[in-house]
Amino acid sequence: MAQVKGRLAVLTGGGDCPGLNAVIRAVVKTALKNGYEIYGIENGFNGLITGTMKLMDYASVSGILPRGGTILGTTNRDNPFHFAVEENGKYVFYDKREEVVKNLRDRNIEALVVIGGGSLNIAAKLAAECDVKVVGVPKTIDNDLQCTERTFGFDTAMAMATEALDRLHTTAESHHRVMALEVMGRYAGWIALHSGIAGGADVILLPEIPYDINSVLRKIEERRKSGKKFSIIVVAEGAKPIGGELSVARVVEGSFEPLRLGGAGEKLVREIENRTGIESRCTVLGYLQRGGSPTAFDRVLSTRYGVAAAEACIRKEYNVMVSLQGDKIVTEPIAKVAAQPRLVPLDSEIIRTGRQMGLCFGD
């Protein structure tokens, strides 16, 4: 039997995302091929705290490439530095970093691959404060991580939103309605921007550009005067009117991101209908964006990321995130990545493209 060169571990943190299984598969197969054992940590950082993990082999990742979700499970709660425990009907928060370090040390795990978006902040803190060796993989359908041109999962979410817009066009045109599609995008409007252009929207409302309702109404009226009796609007969940507030659906204690946004689209169409008399409807795409099989682009990108993350561990290049830059996979310091979200630049070429096509961005 060949001597084991070392032990690695992999976890998926934060929300689910198309392509997670493709990354897990690539990390595991690359580690095994190079003589390493690898643990799969279950249910995100919860498994790291409780020690719930299992050794993985080739059979563990057989057939999972096209599957959505994650075979390891995930959660957007269970921050080891702020771990929520319900006691007497109230949440009490504990620091569980010692349990994390002990569970890794007890199994002689030398490096941890963290597949995450906002949860990479936790990975960066583990690296900085607990001397845990980490390698990050950029996962988020919002495409809002610094230092990479593309996160995996974004292409699939964008394709799903574009298909929804194609379908909404037919009912909007048939009933002479204003149809709004609310998509995810807390502070960054990448999904709304790309799907809006791909799906032929007339108005795209982004978190980066607070909107003037009068600008939206002028666009709708302009279309009606030209003989177009319907309009299509894409609204990011984080879009808000000038001087207005985010539309918060609820607050979830103990979560990485406690604010749950929702309602921006419904708020918009109510105002449009009240002020114009035009029948207006909103469809919230919600978690449909997160589910299902990843696109071919996301499968390839996820596989490239997984291989690169395992290779970084093997060459002992720690505390970095693998990144897509100029169609090459490189590494960036994970502390740099976790600093601030990557927003849509107001002077970006793709916004300029939309304006040249006559789209309204609400400004």
C-alpha positions in Angstrom: 0.0 0.0 0.0 1.4 3.4 -1.0 2.3 5.7 1.9 -0.1 8.6 2.5 1.6 11.9 1.9 -0.9 13.9 4.0 -4.4 14.7 4.8 -6.7 17.4 3.5 -10.3 18.3 4.1 -13.1 20.1 2.1 -16.3 21.8 3.1 -19.1 23.8 1.5 -20.2 26.9 3.4 -23.0 29.4 2.9 -25.9 29.0 0.5 -26.1 26.1 -2.0 -25.0 26.8 -5.6 -24.8 24.9 -8.9 -21.3 23.5 -9.3 -20.5 22.6 -5.7 -20.4 18.9 -6.4 -18.2 19.5 -9.4 -15.7 21.3 -7.1 -15.9 18.6 -4.4 -15.3 15.9 -7.1 -12.3 17.7 -8.5 -10.7 18.4 -5.1 -11.2 14.8 -4.0 -9.9 13.2 -7.2 -6.9 15.4 -7.4 -6.0 14.8 -3.7 -6.3 11.0 -4.1 -4.4 11.0 -7.4 -1.5 12.7 -5.6 -1.4 10.3 -2.7 -3.4 12.3 -0.1 -6.3 11.3 2.0 -9.2 13.7 2.1 -12.0 14.3 4.6 -15.4 15.6 3.5 -16.8 17.9 6.3 -20.5 17.7 6.6 -22.9 20.6 6.8 -20.4 23.4 6.4 -18.8 24.9 9.4 -21.1 22.9 11.6 -19.3 19.7 10.8 -16.0 21.5 11.5 -17.3 22.4 15.0 -18.9 19.0 15.8 -16.2 16.9 14.1 -18.8 15.4 11.7 -16.6 14.4 8.7 -15.7 11.3 6.7 -12.8 10.0 4.6 -13.7 10.2 0.9 -12.7 8.0 -2.0 -13.3 7.8 -5.7 -16.7 6.1 -5.1 -17.7 9.0 -2.9 -17.7 11.4 -5.9 -18.8 9.1 -8.6 -21.6 10.5 -10.7 -21.9 13.8 -8.9 -20.6 16.1 -11.7 -24.0 17.1 -13.1 -25.9 17.2 -9.7 -27.0 20.4 -8.1 -26.6 21.2 -4.4 -23.8 19.6 -2.4 -23.4 16.0 -1.3 -21.7 17.3 1.9 -24.6 19.5 2.9 -24.2 23.2 3.8 -25.5 25.9 6.0 -25.4 29.7 6.1 -25.3 29.6 9.9 -22.8 28.1 12.4 -20.0 30.7 12.4 -17.3 29.1 14.7 -16.5 32.6 16.1 -20.2 33.4 16.8 -21.9 30.0 17.1 -25.6 30.3 18.0 -27.1 28.0 20.6 -30.8 28.3 21.6 -31.1 28.3 25.4 -34.5 29.0 27.2 -36.0 30.3 24.0 -33.2 32.8 23.3 -30.0 32.6 21.2 -26.7 32.6 23.1 -23.5 32.9 21.1 -20.3 31.0 21.8 -16.7 31.0 20.4 -16.0 27.5 19.0 -12.6 28.1 17.5 -10.9 25.7 19.9 -13.2 22.9 18.8 -12.4 23.6 15.2 -8.6 23.5 15.7 -8.9 20.3 17.9 -11.0 18.5 15.3 -8.5 19.3 12.5 -5.5 18.4 14.7 -7.0 15.1 16.0 -7.2 13.9 12.4 -3.9 15.3 11.3 -5.6 17.5 8.6 -2.9 19.9 7.3 -5.1 22.1 5.1 -8.7 22.9 4.6 -10.4 23.7 1.3 -13.4 26.1 1.9 -15.8 26.4 -0.9 -17.7 29.6 -0.2 -18.8 33.1 -0.9 -19.3 35.4 2.1 -18.3 32.4 4.2 -14.7 32.9 3.0 -14.6 35.7 5.6 -14.7 32.9 8.2 -11.9 31.0 6.4 -9.8 34.2 6.3 -10.3 34.6 10.1 -9.4 31.0 10.8 -6.2 31.5 8.9 -5.4 34.8 10.6 -6.4 34.0 14.2 -6.2 30.2 14.5 -3.3 29.3 12.2 -5.6 27.0 10.2 -4.2 26.5 6.7 -6.9 27.3 4.2 -7.5 27.5 0.5 -10.7 29.1 -0.7 -12.8 28.5 -3.8 -15.1 31.3 -4.9 -18.7 30.2 -4.8 -21.7 32.5 -5.2 -24.4 33.0 -7.7 -24.1 36.7 -7.1 -20.6 36.9 -8.7 -19.7 39.5 -6.1 -16.3 38.3 -4.8 -13.2 40.4 -5.2 -10.1 39.2 -7.1 -11.9 36.9 -9.6 -13.6 37.6 -12.9 -16.2 34.9 -12.3 -17.5 32.8 -9.4 -19.0 29.4 -10.3 -22.7 29.2 -10.0 -23.2 32.6 -11.6 -23.5 31.4 -15.2 -26.2 28.9 -14.2 -28.2 31.5 -12.2 -28.0 33.9 -15.1 -29.2 31.3 -17.5 -32.1 30.5 -15.2 -33.1 34.1 -15.0 -32.8 34.6 -18.7 -35.1 31.6 -19.4 -37.6 33.1 -17.0 -37.5 36.4 -18.8 -38.1 34.6 -22.1 -41.2 33.0 -20.7 -42.5 36.3 -19.1 -42.2 38.0 -22.4 -45.0 35.9 -23.9 -47.5 36.6 -21.1 -46.6 40.3 -20.8 -47.1 40.7 -24.6 -50.4 38.8 -24.6 -51.9 40.7 -21.7 -50.3 44.1 -22.3 -48.8 44.0 -18.9 -45.7 45.3 -17.1 -43.9 42.2 -15.9 -41.1 42.4 -13.3 -38.7 39.6 -12.4 -37.0 39.9 -9.0 -33.7 38.1 -8.9 -31.1 37.6 -6.2 -28.3 40.2 -5.7 -28.1 41.7 -2.3 -25.6 44.5 -2.9 -24.3 43.5 -6.4 -26.5 43.5 -9.5 -24.5 41.1 -11.7 -27.4 38.6 -12.2 -29.9 41.4 -12.9 -27.5 43.1 -15.4 -26.5 40.1 -17.4 -29.9 38.3 -17.5 -31.6 41.6 -18.2 -29.5 42.2 -21.3 -29.6 38.5 -22.4 -33.4 38.4 -21.8 -34.3 41.6 -23.6 -35.5 43.6 -20.6 -36.6 47.2 -21.0 -35.6 48.3 -17.4 -32.9 46.9 -15.2 -32.7 48.1 -11.6 -29.5 47.4 -9.7 -28.4 47.9 -6.1 -25.6 50.1 -7.4 -27.9 52.6 -9.0 -30.8 53.8 -6.7 -33.7 54.4 -9.0 -36.1 57.2 -9.7 -39.6 55.8 -10.2 -40.4 58.6 -12.7 -37.5 57.4 -14.9 -39.1 53.9 -14.9 -42.5 55.3 -15.7 -41.1 57.4 -18.6 -39.6 54.3 -20.1 -42.9 52.4 -19.9 -44.8 55.4 -21.5 -42.2 55.7 -24.2 -42.8 52.1 -25.2 -46.5 52.5 -25.2 -46.3 55.6 -27.5 -44.2 53.6 -29.9 -46.8 50.8 -30.0 -45.3 48.5 -27.4 -48.1 47.7 -25.0 -45.9 45.7 -22.5 -42.7 46.2 -20.6 -40.2 43.8 -19.0 -38.3 44.9 -15.8 -35.5 43.0 -14.0 -35.2 44.0 -10.3 -32.3 42.9 -8.1 -33.5 42.1 -4.6 -31.2 44.8 -3.3 -32.5 47.5 -5.6 -34.1 50.5 -3.9 -35.5 53.9 -4.8 -33.4 57.1 -4.3 -33.6 57.9 -0.6 -35.4 54.6 0.1 -34.5 51.6 2.1 -33.7 47.9 1.2 -36.8 45.7 1.2 -36.2 43.3 4.1 -38.4 40.2 4.3 -37.1 39.0 7.7 -34.1 38.7 10.0 -32.5 35.4 10.8 -30.5 35.3 14.0 -27.2 33.4 13.9 -26.8 33.6 10.1 -23.7 34.8 8.3 -26.1 37.3 6.6 -29.0 37.9 9.0 -31.0 40.2 6.7 -33.2 38.3 4.2 -34.2 40.6 1.4 -37.4 40.3 -0.6 -40.2 42.5 -1.9 -38.4 45.0 -4.0 -40.2 43.8 -7.1 -43.7 43.7 -5.6 -43.2 47.2 -4.2 -42.2 48.4 -7.6 -45.1 46.9 -9.6 -47.6 48.2 -7.0 -46.4 51.7 -7.5 -46.4 51.4 -11.3 -49.9 50.0 -11.4 -51.2 52.7 -9.0 -49.6 55.5 -11.0 -50.3 54.3 -14.5 -53.3 52.0 -14.3 -51.4 49.4 -16.3 -51.8 45.9 -15.0 -48.4 45.0 -13.4 -47.2 41.7 -12.0 -44.0 40.6 -10.3 -42.4 37.1 -10.3 -39.8 36.3 -7.7 -37.3 33.8 -9.0 -35.9 33.1 -5.6 -34.2 29.8 -4.9 -34.9 28.5 -8.4 -31.7 30.4 -9.3 -29.7 28.2 -6.8 -31.0 24.8 -7.8 -30.6 22.3 -10.5 -27.8 21.1 -12.7 -24.9 23.5 -13.5 -24.3 24.7 -17.0 -21.4 23.4 -19.0 -19.5 26.6 -18.3 -20.0 26.2 -14.5 -19.1 22.5 -14.6 -15.8 23.3 -16.3 -15.0 26.3 -14.1 -15.9 24.4 -11.0 -13.6 21.5 -12.0 -10.7 23.9 -12.8 -11.2 25.6 -9.4 -11.3 22.2 -7.5 -8.1 21.0 -9.2 -6.3 24.3 -8.6 -7.4 24.3 -4.9 -6.1 20.8 -4.3 -2.9 21.6 -6.1 -2.4 24.7 -3.9 -2.7 22.5 -0.8 -0.2 20.0 -2.2 2.4 22.6 -2.9 1.7 24.1 0.5 0.5 27.5 -0.8 -1.9 28.3 1.9 -4.3 31.1 2.9 -5.2 31.9 -0.7 -8.3 31.7 -2.9 -8.1 30.3 -6.4 -9.2 32.9 -8.9 -10.1 33.3 -12.6 -8.1 36.1 -14.2 -7.6 36.4 -18.0 -8.9 32.8 -18.4 -6.1 31.5 -16.2 -6.5 30.1 -12.7 -4.3 32.0 -10.2 -4.3 32.5 -6.5 -4.9 35.6 -4.4 -4.5 36.2 -0.6 -7.7 35.2 1.0 -7.7 38.2 3.4 -7.7 40.4 0.3 -10.7 38.6 -1.2 -12.8 38.7 1.9 -12.5 42.5 2.4 -15.4 44.0 0.4 -17.9 42.7 -2.1 -17.3 43.3 -5.8 -20.0 45.6 -7.2 -21.0 46.4 -10.7 -18.8 49.4 -11.8 -21.0 52.3 -12.8 -18.8 52.9 -15.8 -18.6 49.3 -16.8 -18.7 48.4 -20.5 -21.8 46.2 -20.0 -23.8 49.0 -18.5 -22.7 51.2 -21.4 -23.9 48.4 -23.7 -27.3 48.4 -22.1 -27.7 52.2 -22.4 -26.7 52.0 -26.1 -29.5 49.4 -26.5 -32.0 51.8 -25.0 -32.3 50.2 -21.6 -33.4 52.2 -18.6 -31.4 51.8 -15.3 -33.7 54.0 -13.3 -31.4 57.0 -13.2 
